[in-house]
Amino acid sequence: MDITKHFVKAKSPCADGFRWFLRHHQNGSNYQELLDALVADGRVDDACWLLSQFGPTDGRLVLDRLDDQALVFAGSVEVRGNIEVDSVLRAGRNIRAGGSIRVGRGLIAGEDVRAGGAIRSHGTLEVSGHLRADWNIEAEGRLFCGGDLRAGWELVGGEGLYLEGNAQAGRDVAVQGPIRCARSLRAGGSLRAEDNIQAGHGISAGGDIDCGQHLGAGWGIKAGGRIAAAGAIRAGESLDAGEDIVAGSGYGIFAGLNVQMDQWDSSARVRAAARPEGLMSGWWAGSEP
């Protein structure tokens, strides 16, 4: 694809960026060559803007390993070993690594991201498709996933997790901000967030569930340990804890919000080590499994 000055001008670029284009590519340029030139000149944000305007291609960049300051590629990036990028790694389509992926400012993919090791971003992590790592997935900034997320080990978030599909971690999930999951959220170990935790379907954890604000799920909530929140606890179906269920001071605990009352004994059961204080709805099933 050739990018001409008329194409660029039609997208209303910033004045400084358009002047750079006229100085360096007055007669136009190949799409990917232009992205590479912008990155090489330290204009990574301009390269990301250009990719957002003109979209992905079917190109493939295949490497044994990737170690660079920044990369903006319109197609798919396939690396047999590790990916190490100090600033921004952005692909119009997929990013795949046989080893681990580490980026500085942010990782953005128009489709899927897959790593045979860990994925770590010191900034944001934005994936429009599925996100999967055999080891940890960590983002110090905002983490967004438009498909399903799967971490073989820990899932760690800074400013929050925003998930449009199912999310599963083999070990702990720990987030400083909120967790918003459109479908089911599962942790093999503990599940902790300093803000709200909300799932459209169910929530389950092998260990404790600790929520810094309100905890809610459209289906059931289950923990091998305790379920605790600083705010209210709301489940569309059952609540099941190996230890206590504790809501914040002055807040209630609700089960069966999406179940008819005459079916609470089968579909809105509440089980814990002791009957929770503030239990407002649901069928108390006692402490036995």
LINWOKA-V293238 format. One record per residue. SS is DSSP state (helix for helix, strand for strand, loop for the rest). PSI is psi in whole degrees, 0 to 359 (none if undefined). Layout:
BEGIN
SS_PSI / SS_PSI
END
This chain:
BEGIN
loop_128 / strand_134 / strand_118 / loop_167 / helix_332 / helix_320 / helix_314 / helix_315 / helix_326 / helix_340 / loop_5 / loop_61 / loop_167 / loop_155 / helix_318 / helix_318 / helix_321 / helix_323 / helix_319 / helix_317 / helix_316 / helix_325 / helix_322 / helix_336 / loop_52 / loop_323 / loop_15 / loop_174 / strand_155 / strand_142 / helix_303 / helix_324 / helix_324 / helix_318 / helix_316 / helix_320 / helix_319 / helix_314 / helix_317 / helix_331 / loop_10 / loop_14 / loop_59 / helix_319 / helix_323 / helix_322 / helix_319 / helix_321 / helix_316 / helix_318 / helix_321 / helix_326 / helix_319 / helix_350 / loop_182 / loop_165 / loop_178 / loop_13 / loop_155 / strand_131 / strand_111 / strand_123 / strand_158 / loop_320 / loop_159 / strand_121 / strand_103 / strand_170 / loop_317 / loop_157 / strand_128 / strand_112 / strand_133 / loop_339 / loop_225 / strand_144 / strand_122 / strand_117 / strand_129 / loop_328 / loop_226 / loop_156 / strand_123 / strand_111 / strand_124 / loop_327 / loop_256 / strand_135 / strand_117 / strand_135 / strand_142 / loop_332 / loop_241 / loop_155 / strand_124 / strand_136 / strand_136 / loop_334 / loop_223 / loop_162 / strand_125 / strand_128 / strand_156 / loop_288 / loop_328 / strand_153 / strand_127 / strand_130 / strand_136 / loop_341 / loop_237 / loop_157 / strand_130 / strand_132 / strand_138 / loop_347 / loop_232 / loop_161 / strand_123 / strand_127 / strand_129 / loop_357 / loop_232 / strand_162 / strand_108 / strand_117 / strand_120 / loop_335 / loop_221 / loop_152 / strand_124 / strand_136 / strand_139 / loop_337 / loop_224 / loop_155 / strand_122 / strand_137 / strand_125 / loop_337 / loop_211 / strand_136 / strand_121 / strand_135 / strand_122 / loop_348 / loop_214 / loop_146 / strand_136 / strand_122 / strand_129 / loop_327 / loop_238 / loop_153 / strand_117 / strand_130 / strand_150 / loop_283 / loop_354 / strand_158 / strand_129 / strand_107 / strand_127 / loop_347 / loop_208 / loop_152 / strand_133 / strand_133 / strand_137 / loop_335 / loop_226 / loop_154 / strand_123 / strand_123 / strand_134 / loop_327 / loop_207 / strand_163 / strand_123 / strand_110 / strand_123 / loop_334 / loop_229 / loop_147 / strand_121 / strand_135 / strand_130 / loop_332 / loop_228 / loop_161 / strand_118 / strand_138 / strand_143 / loop_354 / loop_204 / loop_150 / strand_122 / strand_130 / strand_138 / loop_328 / loop_234 / loop_165 / strand_132 / strand_147 / strand_142 / loop_334 / loop_221 / loop_155 / strand_117 / strand_123 / strand_130 / loop_345 / loop_236 / loop_146 / strand_127 / strand_150 / strand_143 / loop_332 / loop_226 / loop_168 / strand_127 / strand_137 / strand_141 / loop_334 / loop_227 / loop_162 / strand_117 / strand_141 / strand_149 / loop_345 / loop_215 / loop_158 / strand_121 / strand_126 / strand_135 / loop_333 / loop_241 / loop_161 / strand_128 / strand_117 / strand_141 / loop_337 / loop_220 / loop_159 / strand_120 / strand_125 / loop_171 / loop_162 / loop_125 / loop_358 / loop_156 / loop_169 / strand_124 / strand_129 / loop_157 / loop_24 / loop_338 / loop_22 / loop_141 / loop_145 / helix_326 / helix_358 / helix_10 / helix_325 / helix_342 / helix_330 / helix_1 / loop_46 / strand_143 / strand_119 / strand_135 / loop_176 / loop_329 / loop_154 / loop_126 / loop_141 / loop_140 / loop_19 / strand_114 / strand_335 / strand_161 / loop_172 / strand_113 / strand_119 / strand_2 / strand_194 / loop_354 / loop_147 / loop_none
END
